[in-house]
């Protein structure tokens, strides 16, 4: 049992300020991931509509992740300069706008552009929501709360999966929506419900997130810790840190080891995630022979069940062992389960069960990994550090692995493509994390980061 922090006082979680920030961050992060999940569910009909294959999809995914690897640093710098509140709403609204415009894309070039910009904006929310929750949480529950925040990943994919099944798989809904939109003169009914289903209707849901993002700006308060830090910096002779100063601090001798190992863990984990998550609907449809609706159901329901793994990993990292150790435990357990998902063809029920178990451990590890990387750097560069370490690492992995997997599929098939890329990567994630400093749960941010 972790010996730090003393006895947990659960009443600390009832702080209205924290609950307001946490609830809005989780809600917004879920909506952002729901929007981005639409692309994964719609890959099969998008391929058919635009006449492209798995390798081309890999190129699109990789390009968007590579662009986000650079943009997320800009997002972190903007967040540390202008505050968490404004950037939260701006990035959420613009990300939703890009996803909604997918429904109107008529050319492959436009589709690629929207995917690149949309993913950059969604990724830009990573340093915002993580910094928000880390800075506003009671110290004893900081890791637990930041970990729970990460269920926005599976919840977004779960909700997106349910919407995909209903809107893409129900021809009646597509025809009705198409007739309505045609009557308004917005687009033809055939464009909404064509031969490849109503995938455009799915992306239209994202437009509804824009007014929500505007409303959330007036509901979420700014981080008090950020305001205090900014006030102190503005009062200093140098009037605050500049972007180059923040980057220089992260690359200094004091923090370079944390940065380097964080990059390795983030890159390998992000690559393993992106090399599977966006391809699973296609894998279950084309390899296992499930209908598109069944494939989306497998992935969506599995994410819903697997979200429990995010909660459990957060609890274990906070109250049983350290977050560093929890990351290693979770990814090492995930390796044989992931192999089972790739190779065991036991029917629809077994696919859902194995996917849910894999999501529990594999994807659930991000709840602890992101928290760990957010708390080991000082407040004045936290959002920048989350972007520079986790953001770059994860998005470079996101950029490389879909490209590699997409290319390998045509050479060695889906199962081997997954096996030779994902399983060794998870092993590296666990090993590199074990080489990091072992932070006791419940320590003050100042004591850890300095």
N, C-alpha and C positions, 0 to 999 in steps of 0.2 A: 504494500500500500504506500502511495506517495505520502511522505511525511511533511510536506510543505503546506503552508497556509493555514494550519490548524483545522478546527472543526468548521465545516461549511455552514454558513448561515443563509439558508435558502430565501429568507425574507429580503435579502439584499436585491434579489431579482425583481422585486415589486416596485423598484424605483420608477416613478412615472416617466422621467426623462429618458432613462435607458429603454424602457418598454416601447416608448414612442419611436425612438431611433431604430431599435432592433426590428420592430414590426414592419416599419416602412422599408427598411433596407431589405429584409427578407422578401417582402411583397414585390418590390421593384426588381430584385435580382431574379425572382421566379419568373416574372413577366419577360425579362430580357432573355432568359434561357428558353422560355417557351417559344418566343419569336424565332430564335436561332435554330431551335430543334426542328422547325417546320422544314428547313432545307434537307435535313437528314431523312425525314419521312417521305419527302417528295422526290428524292433522287431517282427512283425507277421511272415515274412518269415524266420527269424533267429530261431524262436520257432519251425517252421515246419522242418527246415533243421537239427536242432540238437535234436529234440524230447523233448523239455522242455516246461514248463508252465509258467504262470504269476508269481508264487511264486519264481521259479528259476531265472526269470528275475529280480525280486525284490532283490534277494540275490546278483546278479551280480552288479546291480546299487548301492546297499548299500555298498558293499565291495569297489567299486571304489571311492565312495564319502568319505568313512571313511579313506581310504588311502590318499586321497587328503587333508583331514582336517589336517593331520600331515605334508604332503609334502609342503603345501602352506606356512607354516611358514619357512621352509628351503628356499623356493623360495624368500620370503621376505628378509630374512637375506642375501642371496646371492646378491640380487638386491641392498640392502643398502651398501654392501661391494664392489662389482665389477662394479656397475653401471647399469643403465636402458637399455642402448643401446645393449650391448652384450647379456644380458639375454633375451631381447625381441626376437631377432632372433633365439637364441638357443632353447628357449622353443617353439616357433612357428614351427620351422623346425622339432624338435623331436616329437612334438604332431602330426603333419601331417604324419610323418613316421609311428607312431603306428596305426593311423587310416587307412592309406593305406594298411598296412599289414593285416587288417581284411579280405581283399579280398582273402588272401592266407590261412586263418585259416582253418584247417581241423578237429581240435578237439575242444571240449568245453573248455578244459584247456587252450589252446592257445588263444581262444576268450576271456576268462576271464582275462588272463595275459595282453593282448593288451588293453583291456578296462581299467584295473586298471592303467597301466602306462600312457596310452594316456590321461585319465582324470586328472591324477596328473599333467602332463605337461601343459595341457590346463588351469587348475586352477592356476598354477604357474604364468600365465600371468596376473592374476587379480591385484596383487600389483604392477606389472610393469606398465601396461597401466594407471591405476588410478593415481599412483604417477607421472608418466610422465606428464599427462594432468593437474593435480592439480598444479604442480610446474611450468609449462610453461605458464599457462593462465594469462591474465590480471585479476587483483583481482576482478573487478566488474562483470566479466563474468565467474569466476572460476566455480561456481556451474552449470551454464548453460552449459558450455563446457564439464565438467565432466559428466553431465547428458546426453548430446547428445552422448558422447562416448558409453553409455550403449545401444544405438540402435544397436550396434554390436550383441547383443543377438537376437532380433527379425529379423534383416536383415540376420544373419547367418541361422536361422531357415527358413526364407522365401526362400532364395536361395537354401538351402538344400531341401526344400519341392518341389520346381520346378524341381530340378534335380532328386529327388526321383520319381516324377510322370513320368518324361520323360524316365529315365533310367531303373526303375524297372517295369513300367507299359507298356513299349513298347517292345514287344517280338522281333520285327524286329531289333531294335537297339541292343538288347542283343545277338541275333544270329549273327549279323554282327560283333560285337565286339568280340564275342567268336571265330568266324572263324578266325579273324585277329590274335588274341592272340595265337590260336592254330597253325597258320602258322609260328609264331615266336618261337614256342616251349616253350612258357611260361606257358600255362595251357590249359586244354581241353575246347573245345567249350561247352560241356555239363556242366562243372563246372561253367561257366559264366552264361549260360541261362539254368538253370535246371527247375525242377517242381515248385520250389518256386520263380521263376522269376530271374532277373539279379541283385540281391542285391549286389553281389560281385563287379559288375561293378561300382556301386554307390560309394563304398569305394575307388576304384582306383583313383577317382578324387582327393583325398587327396594328392597323390604323386605329383601332379602339384604344390602344395603349397610349397614344399621344396625349389625349386630354387627361388621362390618368396621371401621366408624368408631370403635367403642368400643375394639377391639383396637389400632387405630393410635395412640390416645392414649398407650398404654403403650409404644409402639415409637419414637415420634418425640421427640427431645429439644427443649428450648426453645432459641430463638436466643440464643447467647452474647452477641452484640452488644446484643440487647434487654436482657438481664439486666444487662449492664454499664451501659447507659444508664439503666435504671430505678434501679439502685443509686445512681448519681451524682445523679439527680434527687431520690430520697428523702432523700439526705443534704443536699441544698441547703436553705436557709432556707425557701423557698417550698414545699418537699416535692413537687416535680414540677409539670409543666405541666397546666393544666386544659384542658378541651375548647375553651373560648372562646379560650384563649391559642394553641392550635395553629391554629385557624382564622384568628386575627388575624395570625399569622406568615405564613401562606400568602398572605394578602391584602395584606401589606405591600409597600412599594415594591420591596424586594429580590427578591421572588418573583412579583409580580403578572403580569408579562409572560409568565413561564413557565406560570402558571396559565391565563391567558386563551387563549394559543395552544394549550395542551394541551386546553382545553375544546373549541375549534373542531375540532381534529383528532379528538378522541375522539367528539364528537357526529356529525360527518359520516361517520366510519368506522363507528361503531356503528350509525348509521342505515342506511348502505348494506348493512351485514352483516345486520341484522334485517329489512330490506326485501326480502331475497332468501332467506336460509338457511331460515327457517321455512316459506316458501311454495314452495320448490323441489319437494318431493314432490307437492304439489298441482298445480303448474305442469306438471310432466312427465306427470302422470296426466291432467289435464283438457285441456291445450293440445296436447301432443305425442301424446296417445292411447296412451301406454304403460299397461300394467296397473299396479295399485297395487304389486305385487311388483317389477315392473321399475323403477318410479319410485323406490321405496325403495332398490333395488339401485344405480341410477345415483348417487344422492346418497351412499349409504354407501360404495361402492367409491371414488368420487371423493374423498371425504374421506380414505380410507385412503392413496390414491396422493398426494393433495395435501399430506399431512402432511410429505412431503419438503421442501416449500417452506418450512415453518417452520424446519427444520434448516438449509437453505441460506441463508435470510435471516439467521439467527443467525450463521452462519459469515462471511457477507459483512460484516455489521455489526460483527463483532468483529475480523476480520483483513484485510479488503480495503479497506473505507471506513468511515465513521462510521455509527452507527445512525440519525442524522437523515437522512443521504443515502440510506440503504438503504430507509427507509420511503417516501421520494419515488419512488425507482426502482421499487420493487415496485408501488405503486398506479398509477403512470403506465403500466407495462406491462400491468397488469390491466384497464385501461379497454377497449381494443379486444377483449381476450379475453372479457370479460363481455358485450360487445355481441354477440359471436359466439354465446355461450350463449343469449342472448335471442332471436336472430333466425334462426340457421342450423339448419334442420331436416333433418339428414342421416342420421338413424337412430340406433339404440340405441348402437352403438359410438362414433359421433362425439359423441353426447351425453355419454358417459362421459369421452371424451378431453378435450373442451372444458371440462367441469365440473372435471376433475382439474387442468387447466392454470390455470383460474380460481382454484381453491382454492389452488394453489401460490403464486400471486402476490397475489391479492386478500386472502384470509383469512390467508395466510402473513405478511402485513405486520404483523399484530397481535403476532407474536412479538417484533418489534423495537420497535414503538410502545409497548407496555406496559413493556418493559424500560427504554426511554429515560425514560419518565415516572416510573418508580420510582427511578431513580438520581440525578435532578437535584434531589432534596429531601433535607434532613438526616434522620438516623436518628430523632431525637426526634419527627418528624412524618411519617415515611415512609408508614406504613400509612394515616394520615389523609389524606395528600396523594394517594396512589393512589386512595383512595375519593373524595375531594373533586374531583379533576381527572378522572382516567380513569373512575372509577365513575359520577359524576354525568353526565359528558359522554356516555359510551357508553350509559348507560341512558336518558337523555333521547332520544338518537337512536333507541334501541330502542323507546321509547314512541311517538314521533311517526311514524316511517316506516311501520311496519305498518299504522297507521291510514290514512295517506295512500295507500299502495299498495292497501290493501283497498278504499278508496273509488274510486280511479282505475281499478281493474280493470273495474268496471261501466260506466265512461264511455268508456275508450279501449283496453281490453284489456290482457292481461298484459304483452305485449312493450313497449308504449309506457309502461305504468305503471312497469315496471322501468327503462326507458331514461331517462325524464325525472327520476327521483329518484336512482338509483344512480350513474350516470356523472358528473353534475356534482358529486356529493358526494365521489367519489373524487378528483376534480381538486382540490377544496378541501382535502381531507386532505393531499395532497402539498404544496400551496402553503403552507398554514399551518405544516406541519412544517419546511419550508425556512426559515421566518422565525425558528425557534427557535435557541438557542445550539447551536453545533456541538461536541459533547463528544467528545474523543479516547477511543477504546476503551482500557480498562486503567487509567484514572486511579483514584486512591483516592477512595472515596465522599466523604470529608471535603473533598478538594480540589474536587470537582465541586459539591457542594451548597452550600458556603459561598462 
